[in-house]
Structure formats: structure tokens, C-alpha cells
Amino acid sequence: MNNSRSDRIILLINKVILCLIVVLVLFPLLYVLLASFLEPNALLKKGIFISTSDWTFEGYRRILTDGSIVRGFLNSILYSAGFTIVTVLVCILAGYTLSADQLVGRKTIMVFFLITMFFNGGLIPTYLVIKDLGMLNTIWAIIIPNAINVWFIILARTYFKAIPNELKEAARIDGASEFKIFLKIVMPLSKPIIFVIALYAFIGQWNAYFDAMIYLEDQALYPLQLVLRAILIQNEVQPGMISDQLAMAELQRISEMIKYSSIVLASLPLIVMYPFFQKYFEKGVMVGSLK
């Protein structure tokens, strides 16, 4: 099919715009990656360059030799994996239930769910509830409170409503129970939405640190993001703290190396994980778009 001259011009403009967007997205990522291997003084004087004469692994060495980093990394994996499992399980079950046309009062239930997207109990009441439940300074304070996500429930509900009812009716005629229909028919068809919710939940929990800062007191339970935050604050040099200019310059150099190295370390699991979810993510994220 031959495109007209105006179509070719529009396609060319679109390609140029997309290339600019790719450059704007990739440049900061490449900058941080390369800066994590460069001496801060060389980075300041020469900028980003490929020559390995001024490259160093000192930033990564300082981070990886700190036992709190490894412990925080393992904690983050535990919290993110547990949070993802609970979130997917709860949201998929709620979405499937609300997608059933025979459910009495489903519209009223959805209204109550939607209200929670705009209003919440607030930090202090939530803290008191978690305290009364005995979840302070435990992993459950990180996994349970935010496991129910109304937006994920809406995505799951929309996806399940798109599954033909004829499949479920045929299974009911054959004597299958609702649980067996959900497990044997609906779940195998729902991989895209499951992986989308899992990816969103994992990324959100991996990057979270505020709940851990509020609910955890034992440093052995700190997730990676909170550990890195503490390290950066400890290595941050404030004006007037040190009178020796050489010592101040050295601390600033170490702080810069740790900053870039910690960003790369914290981002690595997400970068590795995303390609395995991409084929499901592209399909699941478009759920309900045509409707």
C-alpha cells in the first residue's frame, strides 16, 4: 500500500518525535550507569566519557561490602514478592467476583471501593490500627495494609467481563463448580492481567520506603531503599560540618560514588525482570481501552 506525500511527512515527523523521546529517556539512564563507574573528580572535569583510565569500582565495593545492603536487598525481595502475591490474589478474586452479573449489589460495592481512591483514613489512624493489630515492626506492616488496590480490582474486573460467558455456561452445563470454572477456565485466560498487576505491585513495593520508615524500628528489617537512604544521608556532607577541606572533599567524592552506584543497584532487578513480563504487559495494559 502506497502512502501519500502527506502521510509520509506525518510518519517522518512521528519517527523524529519518537527518536527524541527515546534519547530523552535513555540519556539519564546511561549517564547514571556510566557515572557510577567514574571518579567523581573526572566526571566533574571531563563529563561522561568512555575511556577506562578514570574508571573505578570503589562505589560498588563500598556498597556491597556493607552487610546492611545485602540484608536490605534480601528484605526488599521478600517484601516485594510477598506483597505481589497477596495483591494479585486479593485483586484477582475481587475483580472476578465483581465481574459476575448475578452478584447482588455489585454497583454499590464498586461505589464504596471507588470512594477509597479519593479518601483514606490518614496516617495517624492507619498507624493506630496497625499498632492495635500487633503488626508494628513486622513484615506484615509492609505487606498487608496496601495489598488491596482498587485500580487493580477495576482492571481485573474489566478484563474478566471481556471473557465470553459462553465458556463459563458450557462448563456449568458440564457440572463444573464456580471455583473449578475460575481455576480451570478463567485463570489460564487471565495471564496478561495477572502479570500486569504483578509487575505494578512489585515495582511499587520495591521502590517504597515510607511505610518501612514509619512502621519498622529494627534496622535488620529495613528494605533496600531505606538502607540506601540512610547511607546517602550518613555520607552527605553539610556545610560547616568539617573544617578540613581535604576531608570534606574526600567525603563528597565518596558520597557521589555511592549515590550513583546505589541507584544502579536498586534499579537492576526491575530492569532484569521487565523483559520477561513485556509480552503480557503490552496486552494487559490495554484492557478495556476499546470500550
C-alpha positions as CSV (number, residue, x, y, z in Angstrom):
1,M,0.0,0.0,0.0
2,N,1.5,3.3,-1.2
3,N,1.2,6.2,1.2
4,S,0.5,9.7,0.0
5,R,3.1,12.5,0.4
6,S,1.2,14.0,3.4
7,D,1.1,10.5,5.1
8,R,4.9,10.1,4.6
9,I,5.5,13.5,6.1
10,I,3.4,12.7,9.1
11,L,5.1,9.3,9.5
12,L,8.5,11.0,9.3
13,I,7.5,13.6,12.0
14,N,6.3,10.8,14.2
15,K,9.6,8.9,13.9
16,V,11.6,12.1,14.7
17,I,9.5,12.8,17.8
18,L,9.8,9.1,18.9
19,C,13.6,9.2,18.5
20,L,13.7,12.4,20.6
21,I,11.6,10.8,23.3
22,V,13.9,7.7,23.3
23,V,17.0,9.9,23.6
24,L,15.4,11.9,26.5
25,V,14.6,8.6,28.3
26,L,17.9,6.8,27.6
27,F,20.3,9.7,28.3
28,P,19.7,10.0,32.0
29,L,19.9,6.2,32.4
30,L,23.2,6.0,30.5
31,Y,24.5,9.0,32.4
32,V,23.8,7.4,35.8
33,L,25.2,4.0,34.7
34,L,28.5,5.5,33.4
35,A,28.8,7.9,36.3
36,S,28.7,5.0,38.7
37,F,32.0,3.7,37.2
38,L,33.8,7.1,37.0
39,E,35.8,9.0,39.5
40,P,33.7,12.0,40.7
41,N,36.5,14.5,40.0
42,A,37.0,13.1,36.5
43,L,33.2,13.2,35.9
44,L,33.1,16.9,37.0
45,K,36.1,17.9,34.9
46,K,35.6,15.8,31.7
47,G,31.9,14.8,31.9
48,I,30.8,11.4,30.6
49,F,33.4,9.6,28.5
50,I,34.2,6.0,27.5
51,S,37.9,5.9,28.3
52,T,38.6,3.5,31.2
53,S,41.6,5.3,32.6
54,D,39.5,7.0,35.3
55,W,37.0,4.2,35.9
56,T,36.7,2.7,39.3
57,F,34.6,0.1,41.2
58,E,35.0,1.8,44.6
59,G,31.4,2.9,44.8
60,Y,30.1,-0.7,44.2
61,R,32.8,-2.1,46.5
62,R,31.8,0.2,49.4
63,I,28.1,-0.7,48.9
64,L,28.5,-4.5,48.5
65,T,30.9,-4.8,51.5
66,D,28.3,-3.2,53.7
67,G,26.3,-6.1,55.3
68,S,23.2,-3.9,55.7
69,I,23.0,-3.6,51.9
70,V,22.8,-7.3,51.3
71,R,20.3,-7.7,54.1
72,G,18.2,-4.8,52.8
73,F,18.3,-6.4,49.3
74,L,17.0,-9.7,50.6
75,N,14.4,-7.9,52.7
76,S,13.2,-6.0,49.6
77,I,12.9,-9.2,47.6
78,L,10.9,-10.8,50.4
79,Y,8.6,-7.8,50.9
80,S,8.1,-7.2,47.2
81,A,7.4,-10.9,46.4
82,G,5.0,-11.3,49.4
83,F,3.2,-8.0,48.6
84,T,2.9,-9.1,44.9
85,I,1.4,-12.5,45.8
86,V,-1.1,-11.1,48.3
87,T,-2.1,-8.2,46.0
88,V,-2.6,-10.4,42.9
89,L,-4.6,-13.0,44.9
90,V,-6.9,-10.4,46.5
91,C,-7.4,-8.2,43.5
92,I,-8.0,-11.1,41.1
93,L,-10.6,-12.7,43.4
94,A,-12.3,-9.4,44.0
95,G,-12.3,-8.5,40.3
96,Y,-13.7,-11.8,39.3
97,T,-16.5,-11.6,41.9
98,L,-17.4,-8.1,40.8
99,S,-17.5,-9.1,37.2
100,A,-20.4,-11.5,37.8
101,D,-23.7,-10.1,36.5
102,Q,-25.6,-12.1,39.1
103,L,-23.8,-10.6,42.0
104,V,-26.4,-8.6,44.0
105,G,-25.3,-5.0,44.9
106,R,-22.1,-5.1,42.8
107,K,-22.6,-1.4,41.8
108,T,-23.0,-0.3,45.4
109,I,-19.8,-2.3,46.3
110,M,-17.9,-0.6,43.5
111,V,-19.1,2.8,44.8
112,F,-17.6,2.0,48.2
113,F,-14.4,0.9,46.5
114,L,-14.1,4.0,44.4
115,I,-14.6,6.3,47.4
116,T,-11.4,4.8,48.9
117,M,-9.5,6.0,45.8
118,F,-10.2,9.6,46.8
119,F,-10.3,9.4,50.6
120,N,-8.4,7.4,53.1
121,G,-8.1,7.1,56.9
122,G,-4.9,9.2,57.2
123,L,-1.5,8.4,58.5
124,I,-2.2,8.6,62.3
125,P,-5.4,6.4,62.2
126,T,-3.7,3.9,60.0
127,Y,-0.7,3.7,62.3
128,L,-3.0,3.2,65.3
129,V,-4.9,0.4,63.5
130,I,-1.6,-1.4,62.6
131,K,-0.4,-0.9,66.2
132,D,-3.6,-2.4,67.7
133,L,-3.3,-5.4,65.3
134,G,0.2,-6.0,66.6
135,M,1.9,-5.6,63.2
136,L,4.3,-2.9,64.1
137,N,8.0,-3.8,63.4
138,T,6.9,-6.9,61.4
139,I,6.9,-7.7,57.7
140,W,3.1,-7.7,57.8
141,A,3.0,-4.0,58.3
142,I,4.7,-3.7,54.9
143,I,2.7,-6.4,53.0
144,I,-0.9,-6.2,54.3
145,P,-2.1,-2.5,54.6
146,N,-1.7,-1.6,50.9
147,A,-2.4,-5.0,49.4
148,I,-5.9,-4.1,48.3
149,N,-5.6,-1.7,45.3
150,V,-8.9,-0.5,43.8
151,W,-7.3,0.4,40.5
152,F,-6.0,-3.2,40.1
153,I,-9.5,-4.5,41.0
154,I,-11.0,-2.3,38.3
155,L,-8.5,-3.6,35.7
156,A,-9.2,-7.2,36.7
157,R,-13.0,-6.7,36.7
158,T,-12.8,-5.2,33.2
159,Y,-10.7,-8.0,31.9
160,F,-12.9,-10.7,33.3
161,K,-16.0,-9.1,31.8
162,A,-14.4,-9.4,28.4
163,I,-14.2,-13.2,28.7
164,P,-17.1,-14.8,26.8
165,N,-19.9,-16.0,29.1
166,E,-20.4,-18.9,26.8
167,L,-17.3,-20.6,28.1
168,K,-18.5,-20.4,31.7
169,E,-22.0,-21.5,30.7
170,A,-20.7,-24.6,28.9
171,A,-18.6,-25.5,31.9
172,R,-21.7,-25.1,34.2
173,I,-23.7,-27.4,31.9
174,D,-20.9,-30.0,32.2
175,G,-21.3,-29.8,36.0
176,A,-18.3,-27.6,36.9
177,S,-18.5,-25.6,40.1
178,E,-17.7,-21.9,40.2
179,F,-14.4,-22.5,41.8
180,K,-13.4,-25.0,39.1
181,I,-14.6,-22.6,36.4
182,F,-12.4,-19.9,37.8
183,L,-9.4,-22.2,38.3
184,K,-9.5,-24.2,35.1
185,I,-11.0,-21.8,32.6
186,V,-10.7,-18.2,33.7
187,M,-7.2,-18.3,35.2
188,P,-5.5,-19.7,32.1
189,L,-7.0,-16.9,30.0
190,S,-6.0,-14.2,32.5
191,K,-2.2,-14.4,32.3
192,P,-1.9,-10.8,30.8
193,I,-3.8,-9.1,33.6
194,I,-2.2,-11.2,36.3
195,F,1.3,-10.3,35.0
196,V,0.3,-6.6,34.7
197,I,-0.9,-6.4,38.3
198,A,2.1,-8.4,39.5
199,L,4.5,-6.0,37.7
200,Y,2.9,-2.9,39.0
201,A,2.7,-4.3,42.5
202,F,6.3,-5.5,42.6
203,I,7.7,-2.2,41.2
204,G,5.6,-0.1,43.6
205,Q,6.7,-2.1,46.7
206,W,10.3,-2.3,45.5
207,N,10.5,1.5,45.3
208,A,8.6,2.1,48.6
209,Y,10.3,3.2,51.7
210,F,7.9,5.5,53.6
211,D,5.8,2.7,55.2
212,A,9.0,0.9,56.3
213,M,10.3,4.2,57.8
214,I,7.0,4.6,59.8
215,Y,6.3,1.0,60.9
216,L,9.7,-0.6,61.3
217,E,12.1,0.1,64.1
218,D,14.5,-2.9,63.8
219,Q,17.2,-2.0,61.2
220,A,17.5,-5.7,60.4
221,L,14.1,-5.5,58.8
222,Y,14.8,-2.4,56.7
223,P,14.2,-2.8,52.9
224,L,16.9,-1.8,50.4
225,Q,15.5,1.6,49.6
226,L,15.5,2.6,53.3
227,V,19.1,1.3,53.8
228,L,20.3,3.2,50.8
229,R,18.6,6.3,52.0
230,A,20.3,6.0,55.4
231,I,23.7,5.5,53.7
232,L,23.3,8.6,51.5
233,I,22.3,10.7,54.4
234,Q,25.2,9.5,56.5
235,N,27.7,10.2,53.7
236,E,26.1,13.6,52.8
237,V,28.4,16.5,53.8
238,Q,26.7,19.5,55.2
239,P,28.4,23.0,55.2
240,G,30.3,23.7,58.4
241,M,30.4,20.1,59.5
242,I,34.1,19.7,58.7
243,S,36.8,22.3,58.8
244,D,39.4,20.3,56.9
245,Q,38.8,21.0,53.3
246,L,40.6,17.8,52.2
247,A,38.5,15.6,54.4
248,M,35.3,17.4,53.1
249,A,36.4,16.8,49.5
250,E,37.0,13.1,50.2
251,L,33.6,12.7,51.8
252,Q,31.9,14.4,48.9
253,R,33.8,12.2,46.5
254,I,32.6,9.1,48.3
255,S,29.1,10.4,48.6
256,E,28.9,10.9,44.8
257,M,30.2,7.4,44.1
258,I,27.7,5.8,46.5
259,K,24.9,7.8,45.1
260,Y,25.2,6.7,41.5
261,S,26.1,3.1,42.4
262,S,23.1,2.8,44.7
263,I,20.8,4.0,42.0
264,V,22.1,1.3,39.6
265,L,21.9,-1.4,42.3
266,A,18.3,-0.5,43.2
267,S,17.2,-0.4,39.6
268,L,18.9,-3.6,38.4
269,P,16.2,-6.2,39.5
270,L,13.4,-4.2,37.7
271,I,15.5,-3.9,34.5
272,V,16.2,-7.6,34.6
273,M,12.6,-8.5,35.3
274,Y,10.7,-6.3,32.8
275,P,11.6,-8.2,29.6
276,F,10.0,-11.4,30.9
277,F,6.8,-9.5,31.6
278,Q,6.7,-7.4,28.5
279,K,4.6,-9.6,26.2
280,Y,1.9,-9.8,28.8
281,F,2.2,-6.2,29.9
282,E,1.5,-4.8,26.4
283,K,-1.7,-6.8,26.1
284,G,-2.9,-6.5,29.7
285,V,-2.3,-2.7,30.0
286,M,-4.8,-2.1,27.1
287,V,-7.6,-3.8,29.0
288,G,-10.9,-2.0,28.4
289,S,-9.3,0.6,26.1
290,L,-11.7,-0.1,23.2
291,K,-14.7,0.0,25.5
